[in-house]
């Protein structure tokens, strides 16, 4: 995935969030980054979350973690509050069977395979302009939860 193609994605983010919601957007971003890094990652990227067999990819979790790292400093006070609300809602939507999804992320951060995915997502995200990343953060902060 090139920077120009992600710029197109970021420019359409506002419409996309309205149509598919934040969960769909995070999944789309994770899929794009996973596709871009598929050749270098042979590890399984799915972790089971509950007894019913619901799964979420580690790439989706890593996208959320990276957004939580980069977005707050790019947003104003009110935007930051809305971002955290959207972020927390999204975590619970992605991991509905867990009481504390943030604890799951902390645990995953101790796992070598997840750390590799996380580093890949960080590098991929930082390859885009600060303007593009900020636009994504603002759109997520403004997403309806």
C-alpha positions as CSV (number, residue, x, y, z in Angstrom):
1,X,0.0,0.0,0.0
2,X,1.4,3.4,-1.0
3,X,1.2,6.7,0.8
4,X,-1.0,8.0,-2.0
5,X,-3.5,5.2,-1.7
6,X,-3.7,5.8,2.1
7,X,-4.2,9.5,1.4
8,X,-7.2,8.6,-0.6
9,X,-8.5,6.4,2.2
10,X,-8.0,9.1,4.8
11,X,-9.8,11.7,2.6
12,X,-12.8,9.3,2.4
13,X,-12.7,8.5,6.1
14,X,-15.5,10.8,7.1
15,X,-17.9,9.3,4.6
16,X,-16.7,5.8,5.5
17,X,-17.1,6.2,9.2
18,X,-20.7,7.3,8.5
19,X,-21.4,4.3,6.3
20,X,-19.6,1.4,8.0
21,X,-18.9,2.8,11.5
22,X,-15.7,2.9,13.4
23,X,-15.5,-0.9,13.7
24,X,-15.5,-1.2,10.0
25,X,-12.9,1.5,9.5
26,X,-10.5,-0.1,12.0
27,X,-11.0,-3.5,10.3
28,X,-10.4,-1.9,6.9
29,X,-7.2,-0.2,8.2
30,X,-6.0,-3.4,9.8
31,X,-6.7,-5.4,6.6
32,X,-4.8,-2.9,4.5
33,X,-1.8,-3.0,6.8
34,X,-2.0,-6.8,7.1
35,X,-2.0,-7.0,3.3
36,X,0.9,-4.7,3.1
37,X,2.9,-6.7,5.6
38,X,1.6,-10.2,4.7
39,X,4.8,-11.4,3.2
40,X,6.8,-10.7,6.3
41,X,4.4,-12.1,8.8
42,X,3.8,-15.8,8.8
43,X,2.5,-16.1,12.4
44,X,-1.2,-16.6,13.1
45,X,-2.9,-13.3,13.6
46,X,-6.1,-14.4,15.4
47,X,-6.6,-14.8,19.1
48,X,-9.7,-16.4,20.6
49,X,-11.6,-14.1,22.9
50,X,-14.4,-16.2,24.3
51,X,-16.0,-19.7,24.4
52,X,-18.3,-19.1,21.4
53,X,-15.3,-18.9,19.1
54,X,-15.5,-15.2,18.3
55,X,-12.1,-13.9,17.0
56,X,-10.4,-10.6,16.4
57,X,-7.1,-10.2,14.5
58,X,-4.0,-9.0,16.3
59,X,-3.7,-6.5,13.5
60,X,-7.0,-4.9,14.5
61,X,-5.9,-4.7,18.1
62,X,-2.6,-3.2,17.1
63,X,-4.3,-0.6,14.9
64,X,-6.3,0.5,18.0
65,X,-3.2,0.5,20.1
66,X,-1.3,2.7,17.7
67,X,-4.2,5.1,17.3
68,X,-4.3,5.4,21.1
69,X,-0.6,6.3,21.0
70,X,-0.6,8.9,18.3
71,X,-4.1,10.5,18.4
72,X,-4.3,12.2,21.8
73,X,-1.4,14.5,21.2
74,X,-2.8,15.6,17.8
75,X,-6.3,16.5,19.2
76,X,-7.7,19.4,21.1
77,X,-9.1,18.9,24.6
78,X,-12.7,18.3,23.4
79,X,-11.6,16.1,20.5
80,X,-9.4,14.1,22.8
81,X,-12.3,13.4,25.1
82,X,-14.4,12.3,22.2
83,X,-11.6,10.2,20.8
84,X,-11.2,8.4,24.2
85,X,-14.9,7.7,24.3
86,X,-14.9,6.4,20.7
87,X,-11.7,4.4,21.5
88,X,-13.2,2.7,24.6
89,X,-16.4,2.0,22.8
90,X,-14.5,0.5,19.9
91,X,-12.4,-1.7,22.2
92,X,-15.5,-3.1,23.8
93,X,-17.1,-3.7,20.4
94,X,-14.0,-5.5,19.2
95,X,-13.7,-7.5,22.4
96,X,-17.2,-7.7,23.9
97,X,-16.5,-10.8,26.1
98,X,-13.7,-9.1,28.0
99,X,-14.4,-6.9,31.0
100,X,-11.1,-5.0,30.5
101,X,-9.9,-5.0,26.9
102,X,-7.1,-2.6,27.8
103,X,-5.7,-5.4,30.1
104,X,-5.8,-7.8,27.1
105,X,-3.8,-5.3,25.1
106,X,-1.3,-5.0,27.9
107,X,-1.0,-8.8,28.0
108,X,-0.6,-9.0,24.2
109,X,2.2,-6.4,24.4
110,X,4.3,-9.0,26.3
111,X,4.0,-11.5,23.4
112,X,6.7,-11.5,20.8
113,X,4.4,-12.2,17.8
114,X,2.1,-9.3,18.8
115,X,5.1,-7.0,19.4
116,X,6.2,-7.6,15.8
117,X,2.8,-6.9,14.5
118,X,2.5,-3.8,16.6
119,X,5.9,-2.5,15.4
120,X,4.8,-3.1,11.8
121,X,1.6,-1.2,12.3
122,X,3.5,1.7,14.0
123,X,6.0,1.9,11.1
124,X,3.2,1.7,8.6
125,X,1.2,4.4,10.3
126,X,4.2,6.7,10.7
127,X,4.9,6.4,7.0
128,X,2.0,8.7,6.3
129,X,2.0,12.4,6.8
130,X,1.1,13.9,10.1
131,X,-1.8,15.6,8.3
132,X,-3.2,12.3,7.1
133,X,-2.9,10.7,10.6
134,X,-4.4,13.8,12.2
135,X,-7.4,13.6,9.8
136,X,-7.9,10.0,10.7
137,X,-7.7,10.8,14.4
138,X,-10.2,13.7,14.1
139,X,-12.6,11.6,12.1
140,X,-12.4,8.9,14.8
141,X,-13.0,11.5,17.5
142,X,-16.0,12.7,15.6
143,X,-17.4,9.2,14.9
144,X,-20.8,8.5,16.4
145,X,-20.5,6.0,19.3
